[in-house]
Amino acid sequence: MSHWAWVRQAIGLACVLAVAAGTDQAAGQDAAPADAWPMARGSLAGTGRSAAVLTVPLAEAWRRDFPEAAFAAVPVIADGVVYLGDLDGHFHALDLNTGETRWTRTIEQAGFPSAAALADDSRLPLVVGDDLGIVRGLDRATGETRWEYATEGEISGGPTILPAADGPRVLVGSQDASLSCLDLETGKRLWTHSIADQIRCGPTVARTAAGDRIFLAGCDGRLHVIDAANGEERAAIEIGGPTGTTPAVSGDIVLFGTEGGEFFAIDFVKAEIAWQKRPGTSAQAYRSSAALADGLAIVGSRGRAVEAFEIATGTRAWRQPRGGRVDASPVIVGLAPDPGDVPREAAVIADARGTIALLDGSTGDPVWEFDAGGGFSGGAAVASGRVVIASDDGTIWCFDGRGHD
């Protein structure tokens, strides 16, 4: 990379991060750090945001083909290692720079449909659940099991790691309709909360003056607001039908779509619907979780489109048709501007037809596209200037967005 390219990227990085910091402060959002993607939606609040800033076009860094595998989960990344399980019971740790295998762990007769989760401390285990309902704490260096916790239903949504004064906790939902809170180091259960039907989403958390609040969008047709300290329910807001998508939190507002094709914004302090939208008379289901850009909730639809709604009003800001269903959840990144350009954000998206793209966050216009040739149901992870995503047909792709002249 030339000296000018380094200078340009440094200036762009500073500008974009300054804009993002102002946006986050105003909207109450948070983001994954630039060098890690620790859980399925990046952060406690499920915003799908990364502090990373990318330069386009992205360049293919490496790919790994696992011909007998299928991937449905989002990778997680920390300390230069990518962690990802497949649907056939293999859990992989790969080098972020090269794609080479650090270790692989095989669990017989199980599969990993959802993401793992990681704490900041590499001495603590990574946590992942399988389709038999077993949650494991795995040693990050070796893959060896440090503890197990059994539920009675598939773990469909990735765990969430919640920092606490007495040690980090694991929040994990199960299709047995239970939400469990575990000690991260030992796997000991601290409390359990049950709802009336399956939990397929990942839990998200808002850190409020009244205490940490957990949000579950349930198959029982309710958004549940739960006290993280003891597992007691504080509110349950009717949404008229099931959903398995992970909520995103912006200030006092929780945002998500449903199987019935409606998109909700719920004020969790007032315990009431702020607005709800059904974009069309034949609206398709939302199985993508929303990502939060500058004042917008950006979400994929089974109607072969990506849509953006204004968080404040519910007005649809834009709609970008795609070649296939968009079940994979978007990720928001900054784009390093050329000299004289205005800093902007972009959504990393992938569809069932096999296209990966960066869409301009404010307009939905494509900024960069790549035909991977295989469909995606799990979204991307972004860390250290790279985008990592795994396809339904067993390929893990890594793209470099650090800029190359």
C-alpha positions as semicolon CSV with decimal commas, in nm:
position;residue;x (nm);y (nm);z (nm)
1;M;0,000;0,000;0,000
2;S;0,140;0,343;-0,093
3;H;0,220;0,615;0,161
4;W;-0,072;0,824;0,029
5;A;-0,309;0,528;0,058
6;W;-0,215;0,486;0,424
7;V;-0,267;0,858;0,487
8;R;-0,600;0,857;0,303
9;Q;-0,722;0,554;0,494
10;A;-0,615;0,703;0,829
11;I;-0,798;1,028;0,753
12;G;-1,105;0,838;0,635
13;L;-1,099;0,619;0,944
14;A;-1,089;0,920;1,176
15;C;-1,374;1,093;0,991
16;V;-1,599;0,789;0,980
17;L;-1,541;0,702;1,345
18;A;-1,617;1,061;1,446
19;V;-1,947;1,048;1,258
20;A;-2,028;0,703;1,397
21;A;-1,952;0,812;1,753
22;G;-2,193;1,104;1,721
23;T;-2,459;0,881;1,573
24;D;-2,424;0,622;1,848
25;Q;-2,438;0,882;2,122
26;A;-2,755;1,031;1,978
27;A;-2,929;0,703;1,901
28;G;-2,816;0,501;2,203
29;Q;-2,658;0,237;1,981
30;D;-2,341;0,037;2,035
31;A;-2,111;-0,154;1,806
32;A;-1,864;-0,438;1,792
33;P;-1,500;-0,324;1,821
34;A;-1,308;-0,283;1,497
35;D;-1,087;-0,586;1,567
36;A;-1,346;-0,842;1,682
37;W;-1,696;-0,977;1,619
38;P;-1,778;-1,143;1,954
39;M;-2,137;-1,260;1,902
40;A;-2,395;-1,311;1,627
41;R;-2,517;-0,949;1,613
42;G;-2,188;-0,798;1,718
43;S;-2,291;-0,631;2,042
44;L;-2,514;-0,658;2,348
45;A;-2,783;-0,442;2,190
46;G;-2,796;-0,654;1,874
47;T;-2,735;-0,355;1,647
48;G;-2,532;-0,542;1,386
49;R;-2,283;-0,253;1,385
50;S;-1,906;-0,273;1,357
51;A;-1,659;0,005;1,436
52;A;-1,453;-0,123;1,141
53;V;-1,399;0,102;0,840
54;L;-1,355;-0,068;0,502
55;T;-1,211;0,046;0,171
56;V;-1,383;-0,065;-0,150
57;P;-1,348;-0,265;-0,359
58;L;-1,305;-0,557;-0,122
59;A;-1,048;-0,813;-0,231
60;E;-1,085;-1,188;-0,187
61;A;-0,830;-1,282;0,082
62;W;-0,900;-1,656;0,109
63;R;-1,168;-1,921;0,091
64;R;-1,207;-2,261;0,252
65;D;-1,426;-2,528;0,098
66;F;-1,577;-2,798;0,317
67;P;-1,760;-3,013;0,057
68;E;-1,952;-3,227;0,306
69;A;-2,058;-2,934;0,525
70;A;-2,330;-2,670;0,532
71;F;-2,311;-2,347;0,730
72;A;-2,605;-2,153;0,872
73;A;-2,434;-1,960;1,152
74;V;-2,255;-1,627;1,172
75;P;-1,880;-1,658;1,241
76;V;-1,736;-1,495;1,553
77;I;-1,386;-1,346;1,556
78;A;-1,137;-1,254;1,828
79;D;-0,757;-1,233;1,855
80;G;-0,712;-1,314;1,487
81;V;-0,913;-1,638;1,499
82;V;-1,246;-1,718;1,327
83;Y;-1,476;-1,959;1,513
84;L;-1,763;-2,129;1,331
85;G;-1,961;-2,452;1,350
86;D;-2,136;-2,638;1,068
87;L;-2,461;-2,832;1,058
88;D;-2,279;-3,167;1,066
89;G;-2,122;-3,128;1,409
90;H;-1,780;-2,984;1,321
91;F;-1,668;-2,671;1,501
92;H;-1,373;-2,491;1,341
93;A;-1,111;-2,242;1,459
94;L;-0,941;-2,080;1,158
95;D;-0,664;-1,823;1,126
96;L;-0,818;-1,491;1,019
97;N;-0,518;-1,397;0,803
98;T;-0,477;-1,724;0,613
99;G;-0,786;-1,940;0,668
100;E;-0,565;-2,224;0,796
101;T;-0,713;-2,454;1,060
102;R;-0,605;-2,392;1,420
103;W;-0,822;-2,678;1,548
104;T;-1,145;-2,864;1,472
105;R;-1,379;-3,024;1,724
106;T;-1,637;-3,283;1,618
107;I;-1,955;-3,353;1,816
108;E;-2,120;-3,674;1,696
109;Q;-2,490;-3,662;1,592
110;A;-2,512;-3,287;1,650
111;G;-2,497;-2,969;1,446
112;F;-2,433;-2,601;1,508
113;P;-2,712;-2,389;1,357
114;S;-2,623;-2,073;1,551
115;A;-2,324;-1,855;1,629
116;A;-2,088;-1,890;1,921
117;A;-2,009;-1,604;2,160
118;L;-1,687;-1,476;2,314
119;A;-1,583;-1,258;2,607
120;D;-1,297;-1,007;2,595
121;D;-1,073;-1,234;2,803
122;S;-0,921;-1,513;2,590
123;R;-0,874;-1,726;2,903
124;L;-1,251;-1,764;2,931
125;P;-1,428;-2,025;2,715
126;L;-1,616;-1,954;2,398
127;V;-1,981;-2,063;2,421
128;V;-2,182;-2,241;2,153
129;G;-2,511;-2,431;2,148
130;D;-2,609;-2,721;1,922
131;D;-2,929;-2,857;1,766
132;L;-2,965;-3,114;2,045
133;G;-2,991;-2,837;2,304
134;I;-2,644;-2,873;2,459
135;V;-2,456;-2,553;2,540
136;R;-2,080;-2,594;2,569
137;G;-1,799;-2,383;2,700
138;L;-1,498;-2,465;2,479
139;D;-1,136;-2,377;2,546
140;R;-1,046;-2,115;2,286
141;A;-0,692;-2,249;2,236
142;T;-0,773;-2,620;2,198
143;G;-1,148;-2,671;2,150
144;E;-1,167;-2,898;2,453
145;T;-1,492;-2,890;2,653
146;R;-1,466;-2,703;2,983
147;W;-1,834;-2,736;3,075
148;E;-2,173;-2,842;2,939
149;Y;-2,529;-2,728;3,010
150;A;-2,831;-2,918;2,876
151;T;-3,161;-2,774;2,759
152;E;-3,444;-2,969;2,598
153;G;-3,460;-2,789;2,265
154;E;-3,241;-2,672;1,977
155;I;-3,024;-2,363;2,031
156;S;-3,126;-2,158;1,727
157;G;-3,009;-1,812;1,836
158;G;-2,653;-1,739;1,936
159;P;-2,567;-1,683;2,303
160;T;-2,500;-1,337;2,443
161;I;-2,216;-1,262;2,685
162;L;-2,323;-1,011;2,950
163;P;-2,051;-0,848;3,163
164;A;-2,137;-0,838;3,534
165;A;-1,967;-0,723;3,853
166;D;-1,935;-1,080;3,980
167;G;-1,815;-1,224;3,648
168;P;-1,949;-1,247;3,293
169;R;-2,273;-1,432;3,227
170;V;-2,407;-1,628;2,933
171;L;-2,764;-1,564;2,814
172;V;-2,896;-1,839;2,587
173;G;-3,245;-1,917;2,457
174;S;-3,369;-2,263;2,361
175;Q;-3,655;-2,405;2,157
176;D;-3,774;-2,561;2,484
177;A;-3,905;-2,205;2,551
178;S;-3,648;-2,128;2,820
179;L;-3,395;-1,850;2,861
180;S;-3,102;-1,950;3,081
181;C;-2,846;-1,732;3,253
182;L;-2,517;-1,914;3,318
183;D;-2,183;-1,831;3,476
184;L;-1,942;-1,806;3,181
185;E;-1,645;-1,959;3,359
186;T;-1,820;-2,264;3,506
187;G;-2,149;-2,306;3,316
188;K;-2,342;-2,301;3,644
189;R;-2,705;-2,198;3,601
190;L;-2,792;-1,875;3,780
191;W;-3,158;-1,851;3,676
192;T;-3,404;-1,963;3,407
193;H;-3,707;-1,787;3,260
194;S;-3,969;-1,965;3,049
195;I;-4,219;-1,829;2,797
196;A;-4,517;-1,994;2,624
197;D;-4,345;-2,107;2,303
198;Q;-4,006;-2,158;2,140
199;I;-3,719;-1,910;2,163
200;R;-3,534;-1,895;1,831
201;C;-3,374;-1,551;1,862
202;G;-3,058;-1,443;2,037
203;P;-3,115;-1,238;2,354
204;T;-3,028;-0,869;2,333
205;V;-2,963;-0,632;2,622
206;A;-3,011;-0,263;2,702
207;R;-2,808;-0,121;2,989
208;T;-3,047;0,125;3,160
209;A;-3,053;0,330;3,480
210;A;-3,306;0,079;3,616
211;G;-3,075;-0,213;3,542
212;D;-2,994;-0,439;3,247
213;R;-3,300;-0,541;3,043
214;I;-3,306;-0,848;2,819
215;F;-3,528;-0,864;2,508
216;L;-3,670;-1,182;2,355
217;A;-3,888;-1,175;2,045
218;G;-4,073;-1,502;2,089
219;C;-4,262;-1,759;1,888
220;D;-4,545;-1,694;2,135
221;G;-4,619;-1,362;1,959
222;R;-4,477;-1,135;2,229
223;L;-4,174;-0,920;2,292
224;H;-4,055;-1,007;2,642
225;V;-3,865;-0,761;2,862
226;I;-3,673;-0,945;3,135
227;D;-3,466;-0,824;3,429
228;A;-3,111;-0,952;3,379
229;A;-3,041;-0,957;3,752
230;N;-3,298;-1,224;3,841
231;G;-3,482;-1,339;3,526
232;E;-3,812;-1,177;3,625
233;E;-4,036;-1,052;3,344
234;R;-4,097;-0,677;3,346
235;A;-4,326;-0,657;3,042
236;A;-4,467;-0,862;2,754
237;I;-4,596;-0,672;2,451
238;E;-4,826;-0,845;2,203
239;I;-4,702;-0,847;1,843
240;G;-4,975;-1,059;1,686
241;G;-4,765;-1,350;1,564
242;P;-4,440;-1,545;1,598
243;T;-4,087;-1,435;1,517
244;G;-3,742;-1,584;1,549
245;T;-3,542;-1,271;1,470
246;T;-3,305;-1,110;1,717
247;P;-3,420;-0,764;1,833
248;A;-3,202;-0,456;1,788
249;V;-3,206;-0,179;2,048
250;S;-3,182;0,195;1,979
251;G;-3,234;0,406;2,291
252;D;-3,576;0,308;2,431
253;I;-3,683;0,143;2,104
254;V;-3,660;-0,229;2,017
255;L;-3,680;-0,316;1,645
256;F;-3,751;-0,647;1,468
257;G;-3,960;-0,813;1,198
258;T;-4,199;-1,108;1,219
259;E;-4,301;-1,418;1,025
260;G;-4,620;-1,232;0,932
261;G;-4,423;-0,972;0,736
262;E;-4,463;-0,686;0,985
263;F;-4,181;-0,473;1,117
264;F;-4,211;-0,341;1,473
265;A;-4,065;-0,060;1,681
266;I;-4,155;-0,107;2,048
267;D;-4,093;0,143;2,327
268;F;-3,982;-0,089;2,607
269;V;-4,000;0,183;2,874
270;K;-4,367;0,254;2,798
271;A;-4,425;-0,115;2,712
272;E;-4,616;-0,021;2,397
273;I;-4,581;-0,030;2,020
274;A;-4,423;0,292;1,888
275;W;-4,505;0,197;1,528
276;Q;-4,550;-0,108;1,307
277;K;-4,529;-0,140;0,931
278;R;-4,650;-0,395;0,682
279;P;-4,467;-0,285;0,366
280;G;-4,703;-0,454;0,118
281;T;-5,037;-0,632;0,089
282;S;-4,851;-0,960;0,035
283;A;-4,559;-0,888;0,267
284;Q;-4,305;-1,168;0,305
285;A;-4,163;-1,293;0,635
286;Y;-3,862;-1,135;0,802
287;R;-3,605;-1,394;0,906
288;S;-3,322;-1,144;0,896
289;S;-3,248;-0,941;1,206
290;A;-3,225;-0,564;1,165
291;A;-2,900;-0,365;1,169
292;L;-2,894;-0,002;1,278
293;A;-2,728;0,264;1,065
294;D;-2,760;0,643;1,097
295;G;-3,122;0,674;1,210
296;L;-3,229;0,370;1,005
297;A;-3,314;0,008;1,073
298;I;-3,192;-0,198;0,775
299;V;-3,336;-0,548;0,734
300;G;-3,350;-0,828;0,478
301;S;-3,680;-0,971;0,358
302;R;-3,792;-1,305;0,216
303;G;-3,952;-1,086;-0,050
304;R;-3,607;-1,070;-0,215
305;A;-3,523;-0,721;-0,095
306;V;-3,337;-0,519;0,165
307;E;-3,540;-0,242;0,329
308;A;-3,457;0,057;0,549
309;F;-3,704;0,212;0,795
310;E;-3,660;0,540;0,978
311;I;-3,625;0,451;1,346
312;A;-3,810;0,762;1,461
313;T;-4,119;0,732;1,238
314;G;-4,129;0,397;1,059
315;T;-4,119;0,564;0,717
316;R;-3,954;0,336;0,464
317;A;-3,644;0,526;0,349
318;W;-3,549;0,288;0,069
319;R;-3,595;-0,060;-0,072
320;Q;-3,327;-0,244;-0,272
321;P;-3,447;-0,551;-0,470
322;R;-3,214;-0,850;-0,464
323;G;-3,183;-1,168;-0,669
324;G;-3,290;-1,399;-0,386
325;R;-3,439;-1,411;-0,038
326;V;-3,242;-1,215;0,221
327;D;-3,247;-1,423;0,539
328;A;-2,890;-1,334;0,635
329;S;-2,879;-1,038;0,874
330;P;-2,702;-0,719;0,755
331;V;-2,393;-0,573;0,920
332;I;-2,318;-0,200;0,926
333;V;-1,963;-0,076;0,860
334;G;-1,799;0,255;0,783
335;L;-1,658;0,325;0,437
336;A;-1,326;0,509;0,411
337;P;-1,394;0,814;0,192
338;D;-1,180;0,940;-0,094
339;P;-1,041;1,292;-0,041
340;G;-1,325;1,545;-0,050
341;D;-1,598;1,283;-0,008
342;V;-1,842;1,271;0,284
343;P;-1,793;0,976;0,524
344;R;-2,074;0,721;0,499
345;E;-2,192;0,387;0,624
346;A;-2,273;0,072;0,432
347;A;-2,464;-0,250;0,495
348;V;-2,292;-0,583;0,425
349;I;-2,565;-0,813;0,290
350;A;-2,588;-1,160;0,135
351;D;-2,879;-1,338;-0,031
352;A;-3,002;-1,685;-0,117
353;R;-2,882;-1,651;-0,474
354;G;-2,522;-1,621;-0,356
355;T;-2,454;-1,250;-0,394
356;I;-2,257;-1,061;-0,130
357;A;-2,285;-0,684;-0,147
358;L;-2,216;-0,353;0,023
359;L;-2,518;-0,120;0,006
360;D;-2,495;0,251;0,075
361;G;-2,660;0,298;0,415
362;S;-2,849;0,615;0,324
363;T;-2,971;0,518;-0,025
364;G;-2,949;0,138;-0,059
365;D;-2,745;0,172;-0,378
366;P;-2,486;-0,104;-0,432
367;V;-2,129;0,007;-0,363
368;W;-1,963;-0,332;-0,427
369;E;-2,090;-0,679;-0,523
370;F;-1,947;-1,030;-0,547
371;D;-2,105;-1,347;-0,686
372;A;-2,011;-1,630;-0,449
373;G;-2,218;-1,889;-0,634
374;G;-2,382;-2,037;-0,324
375;G;-2,666;-1,911;-0,107
376;F;-2,638;-1,760;0,241
377;S;-2,867;-1,794;0,541
378;G;-2,611;-1,676;0,799
379;G;-2,478;-1,321;0,797
380;A;-2,127;-1,180;0,794
381;A;-1,876;-1,102;1,066
382;V;-1,642;-0,802;1,035
383;A;-1,310;-0,762;1,217
384;S;-0,964;-0,615;1,150
385;G;-1,065;-0,487;0,808
386;R;-1,197;-0,823;0,690
387;V;-1,542;-0,961;0,614
388;V;-1,598;-1,332;0,685
389;I;-1,913;-1,516;0,579
390;A;-2,004;-1,884;0,530
391;S;-2,239;-2,027;0,268
392;D;-2,509;-2,292;0,274
393;D;-2,294;-2,512;0,048
394;G;-1,992;-2,534;0,277
395;T;-1,764;-2,247;0,173
396;I;-1,614;-1,989;0,410
397;W;-1,517;-1,665;0,237
398;C;-1,286;-1,393;0,367
399;F;-1,263;-1,052;0,198
400;D;-1,001;-0,786;0,272
401;G;-1,128;-0,430;0,305
402;R;-0,807;-0,264;0,423
403;G;-0,735;-0,108;0,082
404;H;-0,473;-0,204;-0,173
405;D;-0,297;0,020;-0,424
